[in-house]
């Protein structure tokens, strides 16, 4: 569907999902697809992003994670931008 001469969000979302590089892991593709979900109530939350398998896999191991949780959260969110 075109809205005002532009592609609608569902079309763009489907296009992005189908055009992800083959080098992206299944976990990364899942994370991206969940972040661009149209319906907000179905979209992944920031807390879910932090606990997502892709994020956990690439998060820095830390002996004092509880003390640095806020710092790690900011780092992860900034890396997603």
N, C-alpha and C positions, 0 to 999 in steps of 0.2 A: 504494500500500500504506500502511495506517495502522499505526503502531507505538505502542501505549499511548495511543491516542486522538489521536495527533499525526501530521501528514504525515511521510512518510519523506523523507530527504535528496534522492533522485532526483526526487520530486514537487516539492519546493521548488525545486530547481535548475532544472527544466524551467519552472516557473512564473516564476522570475526571468528566465530567458532570453527567455521569450515576452512579458514585461511591461516590458522595458527601454524607456525613452522613445525616441521616434522621433528626437529630437535627438541621441542618442548616435551617434557615428560608427561605421562598421563596424569600425574598428581598436579602439575602446573596447569595443564589444560582444564582439569576439574576446578581448580581454584579460580581461574579466570572466568570460566563459564558461570560459576556460582556468584562471582562479584558483579557480573553484568546482567544478572537476572532482572527482568523488567519489573516484576511484582515485588515491591519492597518487603512484604511479609515472607517471601520465599528466598530473598537475597541473603547471602552469608553476612553475619555480623562481624564486627571487629574482633570480638572475643573468639569467634569460630575461626577467623582467619589465623589468629595466633596459634590455635590448636590444630589447624589443618595439617595433614601429613607432609605437604610440601614445605610449609613454614617450619615445622618441627625438624624436618630433615636438614634444613639449611640454617637453623638458628645456632648461634654459638653456644657450645656447652660451657656452663659456668658453675663453679662450686657453690656460689652464693646466689643462686637464681632468685630466691625469694627477696633478697635484699635489692637485687637489680631488676626486678620484674618490670617496673615502670620504664626504666631505661631501655630494656630489651623490647618492650612493646613499642616505644617510640621509634626505635631503630627499624623494627620490622615494618611498621606502618610507613615510615619514610622510604624504605626500599621498595614498597609497592607502588609508589607514586611514579 
